[in-house]
Each structure stands twice: as C-alpha cells, then as structure tokens.
C-alpha cells in the first residue's frame, strides 16, 4: 500500500465510501508504521495498548474510535471502540448521559471485561448487531429488543 500511488489506492477502495479521505489516512498509517515499527504490525502490537494508542492517535485521520478498533480487532488488545451504536444504547438505557466523554464510556466496557480482549470483541460485535436491528437511530424497535427489559420506565 505504501508503494501504491494515491490515485490507485483511491480507485481500489472507492466502494467503501469517503475513498479520498480513507486513502490519505491509509497512506499516513503506512508511513507511520514504517517509521515507528519498521513496517511490522507484530512489533507495533507488542507494545502496551496505552503506548500504542497514544502513538496511533498522532496518525492523520485516526481518532479514538478508529485507534481502538485497530487495537481491538487487529491487535487483540483489551480496548473498546465507542461507536454510535454503543453510545446510543447506553444513553437510551439511561446508563450514561448524552454528553458522556469517550474515555468514560470506554472505561465502563473495559471495566466489565476484566481485560479480556475476546470478551470486548464479542461485546462490541453484539452491540453493533443490536444497533443495526433494534436500537436504530430512527424508529427503534425497543419492544422487540433483547435488551428491552433493561430500559428505564418511561424511556
């Protein structure tokens, strides 16, 4: 990827949407990986999640959710990516305030996992599925949701 022309990379990832922005981010990540870890993902993930997270946050186009997704899914690190699905579910159940900070929400999930990356991976995947099928942004299906019994009265 590092050797591919930006235009070629854009063409290859065009179906994913926002392909120009994603291509620049991929290039920035490849440059970072080469500079910091000699191009080795294995070396990158050998560092602690906290150390790697701080470094990845410096990559152009990488925010907290992207970094935590890379750490969890590619590196099997015990971190939780707080996405719109997780936030929406937590707010609707009254477990967090709408303006809760990213790191505070992340800490709730990570605390519940006891440092188990596989558990966090499964939790995140189940929340995404629940969000797509029941806890939708528009027209949520709370009455059919497997977590519906956990909603506060009147929500």
N, C-alpha and C positions, 0 to 999 in steps of 0.2 A: 504494500500500500504506500509505503514511504517513497518508493521509486515511481509510482504511477503519477501521471500528470493530473492536476486538479480537475481538469475538464473530463478526463477519462473516469476518474472516481465519481464525479457528479453523475455522469451517464449511467454508471453501474448501480448507483444507489437511488436513482431518480424515483423508482416506485415507492420508496419509503416515505416520501414527502419531505419538505424542507431540505432537499438534497444539497443545495449550495451551502447552506449553513452546516449541515452534517458533514459534508466533505471537508470543509475547512477545519472542523473540530477533529475529525479523524486524522487529518494531516498533523494537526497540533499535537494530538496524542502520540502519534508515531514518532514525531520529533522528540517529544518529552521522554518516551520510553527508551529511545536510542541514547539520548544524552544522559539520563539518570541511571539507567539499568542495562546499558549495552544491548538494548532491544529485547531483553529477556523478561517475559511475564513472570516466569518462575522466580527470578530474583526480586521483582517488584513485590510479589505476594509473600516473599519470605520475610519481609519487614512486618512490624506490627501494624494492625489495621489503623491505629491512630496516626502513626507516622506516614503510612501510605496515603491515608485520607487527606492529610494536610498537604502533601505534595501534589496529589491529583487535583485538589481544589485550585491549584495555580494554572492548570491547563485551560487554555482558551476554550470556552463553550461547556466546561464541566462545572455544574452546580452541585449542591449537596445531594440531590436525588440521583443524578447520573453517577456521581462518585460512589454512593452507597450501593447502587445497582451493580456497578462493576465489581466492587469489593465482595458483595454477596454472591452474585451469580457466576462471575468469572473466577473469583479468588477464594470462594467458600469461607469468607471472613464473617464473623458474627456481628453484622451490622444490618439495620433495617432501612430500606429506602421508603421514606414517607411520600407517597404519591397522593393524587387527588382521591383515589378510592379509599385509602386508609384514613385520610383526613375527614372525608365526608361521612364515613361510617362512624368514626369516633365522635364527631360533632352531633350527628343525628341521635346517637345513643346517650348523649349528654356526658360523655367521658372526658371531653376536652372542650375548651372554649374555641370559638371560631378563629380567633386570632392567636391561638397557641403557637409558640415558637417551634420551628422544625426540630431542633435538637431535643426539646422537651418531649415531643411526641415520639421521636425516635427512641428516647430513653425508656419510655413506657414499654414498648415492644421488646427492646433489648433486655430489659429487666425481667420480663416474663419468659424469656427464652433460656435463661441460665447459661448464656454464652454458647448456645448450640446453633451453629450456622444452618444445619439441616432443618431445624425447627423454624428458624426465621424464614428460610426459603419457602417452606411449606405454608407458614402463616401468610406470607406476602402473596403467594400464588392463590391461596384460598380467598384472601381479601379481594384480589383483582377479579376473580371469578364471581364472587358475591356482588361486587360493584357493577360488573357488566350485566348481570342477570337480574338483580333485585334492587340494590342500593344505587339506582341510576340517578344521574343529575336531574333529569326531567322524568316525571311520572314514576317515582319509586314504587316498588311492589312490597311495601312493608308487611302487608298481611300474609304474603307468601314466603317472606324471607326466613331462612332457618334461624336467624338471629332476632327475629321479630319479637319474641318473648322477652328479650332483654331491653326493649325500648322503655324509656321512662313513660309514665302515664301522661297522656295528652300530647305526646310528640307525634 
